[in-house]
Structures are given as structure tokens and as C-alpha cells.
Amino acid sequence: MTRGALSLTMPDMFRAKLLSVLLVGSVTSAAGLAACGGNEGAPVTPSNNTTPTATPTDAASTPDASVATATLPPVELPAKVTFSPVRASAMLARLAELKLDPKALPPLSKLTKDQRNGVMKLFQESLGVSCNGCHDEGVFKNPTRRKNIARKMWEEYVVKLALNSGEPLFCDSCHQGKVKILDRTDKKVVAHWMNENFDKGLKQKKGGEHSCSSAQCHKDDDYQFLAKWADGLK
């Protein structure tokens, strides 16, 4: 080599060679990582010939479609019970159409078939129920608790009692489209309502005593008479 030119000694040449090898190796490693999906977190732009693949999600964090769209059955809430005063019946004309005198109704057993069928329809409307509200769906002739109660109410209330004004009493006079007519939560409120409506508000058609302890209601201070009627007891 000529004087003044850049001269490389053996150690200098070795270091230059080593640096060249290291640079080439780094470039090769970076290309390999990119090809194998390395360098996580860096955005990868698909080529025009590649369709992006959806990233799988954690199944546990994905809402179950069947649960999200399921329709729950409606919740049946009890009908609101209000203390409505006993009123004159709206069924009197229809009873007359059945050739029945509302002021002198006979026992159910004395009704003709047509009269009985007509009266049953009036029961449905008065209590807001279907036939199955009282009858066994399988066999209508079978005794049921509600049939027993309805029969006793006909015999003890509808046949024997009238409003204090003299107007006939019928199922709708008290029920007014509802099976349950009293909210028994507050016994004092119930007692006051019954005293005003059943005791003072009604009377015997044929005269005689009418009070809470009469034969129709709480005879001998019996407050479970409806349960007995349901079981067919007197």
C-alpha cells in the first residue's frame, strides 16, 4: 500500500468482516420473524390477495344468543282486589228471559236443562271465569270445591237474601266480575265492609233475623264456613 492511503491492519479487517456478518444476520432474522408472524403488536396489513381472518373471541365472554333472545312467559299477577259495595244485579232481565223470577229463585236442582245452562253463563260473567273455573275439565259432572261453594251460595244467598232496598240479590251483586272480592290483609277493614254490606245491606226475603251469625254466614261464630262448603259440609 502507498503512504498516505487508508491502510487496514489485520485487526481492523477482522472487525469490519464481523460487523458485516452481524448486519446481514440481523436483516435475515427480522425477515424471518415477519414471515412467521413474529413481532406481536405490530399492525399487519393484508395484501390485496388475502382475505382478513376474524380474530377468535373468548367463548365465555360472548353472550349466549339463545339467552339474549329468549322470551320469558308472562308473570300472572293477582287481580287487584277492591272493596266495592254490594249493588243491584245487572242480570235480572236475563234471568227473566230464562223464565226465572229473580225475587223467587228455585234451588238449582229444580232448574230445567235450558235454565241451568243459562244460569251457568250468568255465573261465568258474574265471576269472570270460564266453565273450568268451577267444573272438572275432564268430566263436568264431577264434584269440585268451587261447584260446592257455588251451589251453597245459590241456596243460602241468592235464593234467601235480598238487598235491604228490596232488590233481588244475585252473584254479580257482590262479585262484579271477580272471583275474589275481599282483601283480608286488614281484618278490621274487612269486618267493617261486611258489617255495612252483608249485615246492614241485606235482609231475609221472607223476613226474620239477619245478622253476622245468621245461618247464611257465621253461624255459631264459625268463620271457616266456606272451607266446609267446599268440602261438601253444611
QUICORWO-V990661 format. One line per field, one symbol per residue. burial: # if it has 9 or more other ideal C-beta (glycine too) atoms within 8 Angstrom, else .. A space follows every 10 residues. Layout:
# QUICORWO-V990661
burial = ???
This chain:
# QUICORWO-V990661
burial = .......... ..#..#.... .......... .##....... .......... .......... .......... .......... #....#..#. ##.###.#.# .#..#..#.. #...##.### .########. #.###..... ...#.##### ########## ###....### ######.#.. ##......## ..#######. #####....# .#.#..##.. ....#..### ....
